[in-house]
Amino acid sequence: MPPHRQKTRSAAHAPKHPQQSPFSHSLPSPLFFRAEELPADAAYPHHQHLWGEFVYAFRGVMEVEVQDHHYLVPPQCGLWLPPDVAHRGLNRQAVHFSSLYVSRELTTALPQQVCALSVSPLLRAVLEELRLLPAPMPHSPAYTRLMQVALDQIGQARQAGSYLPSSNDTLLAPVIEALMADPGDARTVAEWAAHVHTTERTLMRRAQSELGMPLAQWRQRLRVVKAMPLLLAGETVENIAHDLGYASSSAFIAMFRSLAGVTPDEYRRSSGGSP
C-alpha cells in the first residue's frame, strides 16, 4: 500500500533534543552501519544525501517525514530511503535505532521509492550483530561481508508500504487526528461518520481508498504502535489494555499477537524493556 499525505504539526514543534546528520558530503565506505540511542522528543532536521539509507529501530518506533508523507514504522519493519530523498527523522519516545548507509552504485537493485520493508529474522539478527560489533575503520573483510548480507536481505525484503499510513483527506484527517490523540476512543465508524458530517458508507470508502484498509484495522495498528513504547517503559499489560479501550487484557493480548506475531510480554522481553 502506498503512503499517504498528512498535514503534520511536528515541523512547528521544536524538539528538546535536536540531532545532526553524521555525514554531509560523502560516506567513509560504500557501506556504513551506525547505531544510536536517542531520548524522547529528538529529531534530525530536513536533509538529503547522495546515498541510500535503511532505517531500523531495535526498540521504540521511528517516524520519518518525506515531503508531505509521514511514515511511522514499528520494529517489525524498516524504512528504505533512496538517494537524494529529502527527509526528517523524529521520535516521540526513546528509541534505539540503526542506519545502514548504501552508496549510490550499490542501490540499483533496491526500491527506487521510499517504502517500508518487512524485516526477516535473518536481517534482524545481522543488524543486531552489527550493532554489537566494534566497527574498525577501514572495515575488516568480515565486517564488510556482514554488511553485505544485510544489504542482500534488504534487497529481498517484501515491501510493506507504510505500516500506519495517514491522509489529509478532509473527512479522514479529523478522525485520524482524534484517534492519534486518544487511541482508546471506541466510537464506531457510523459514529465517526456522524462526527465529520458524512455517511458511514462514504467514510468506509475513503478509509479503504486513502489508507488501503478498513478504519477498524488501521485503529488496531495504531494501538499496537502506541502500546510498544509503553511496554518497553514497564507499564502493565492491564493498564495499557484499559488505556487503549479494551474491556479485558485477554482481548488486547489477542489483538497484539495477531498483528505483532508475539504477545505483549514476549515483545517486551525480546526488546529488552523493563519487566
Sequence and secondary structure as in RCSB ss.txt:
>XXXX:A:sequence
MPPHRQKTRSAAHAPKHPQQSPFSHSLPSPLFFRAEELPADAAYPHHQHLWGEFVYAFRGVMEVEVQDHHYLVPP
QCGLWLPPDVAHRGLNRQAVHFSSLYVSRELTTALPQQVCALSVSPLLRAVLEELRLLPAPMPHSPAYTRLMQVA
LDQIGQARQAGSYLPSSNDTLLAPVIEALMADPGDARTVAEWAAHVHTTERTLMRRAQSELGMPLAQWRQRLRVV
KAMPLLLAGETVENIAHDLGYASSSAFIAMFRSLAGVTPDEYRRSSGGSP
>XXXX:A:secstr
    B   SGGGS  SEE   S SS  SSSEEEEEEEE SSEE  SB  SSEEEEEEEES EEEEETTEEEEE T
TEEEEE TT  BEEEESS EEEEEEEE GGG TTS SS EEEE  HHHHHHHHHHHHS   SS  HHHHHHHHHH
HHHHHH  EEE SS     TTHHHHHHHHHH TT    HHHHHHHTTS HHHHHHHHHHHHSS HHHHHHHHHHH
HHHHHHHTT  HHHHHHHTT SSHHHHHHHHHHHHSS HHHHHHHTT   
